[in-house]
C-alpha cells in the first residue's frame, strides 16, 4: 500500500506504521511504549489512528 493509501485509513496496524515510516519493529515498539505515538488495543491487536500522525508530521 502506498503512503497516501495508508493515511486515508482511519487506523493502521503496527506493520503498516513500520511501512509508512520505514522503521524497524524495535523502533516502532519503542515509539509505542514511550507513548510518542497514540495507539489503542482492540482485541489484543494494537491499532494506530492516522489522524494524529497526519497532524504531528504534517502528512
Number of C-alpha atoms within 10 A of each C-alpha: 9 9 13 10 9 17 20 12 11 11 18 19 15 18 14 18 23 17 16 17 10 11 12 13 14 10 12 18 14 13 13 17 12 9 10 10 17 16 19 13 9 8 7 7 10 15 20 21 18 21 15 14 15 12 9 10 7 7 12
